[in-house]
């Protein structure tokens, strides 16, 4: 039996892909070129980006961690911010532990070296409306 030395990171989006369909995850990892997103998924992405933008407006002193040029840069930048600027919120703080990758929407300092991890999500209105009738969660 041969074991591959290739390592794959586990992330929240990969878990969601697997829960939707195990084959979808396999294709996402091994054949990214064949994947495509339907209009509902693209709409959810747009809403998610808008929610993220509103979060940065609500916390203007926050710092965004970019995943450029690669995810390792985001890991290093997050470590630097936590160590040297623990008074400002961090958007997309990036962590990895035992191959599991996590990007936190907002990492908010709460004093004495402690942080709250905040996951920002769009929410259906309380009347149970359709996807097009979404309200953004207040921050």
Buried (B, 14 or more C-beta within 10 A) or exposed (E): EEEEEEEEEBBEEBEEBBEEEEEBBEBBEEEEEEEEEEEEEEBBEEBBEEBBEBBBEEBEEBBEBEBEEEBEBBBEBBEEBBEEEBEBBBBBBBBBEEEEBBBBBBBBBEEEEEBEEBEBEBEEEEEEEEEEEBEBEEE
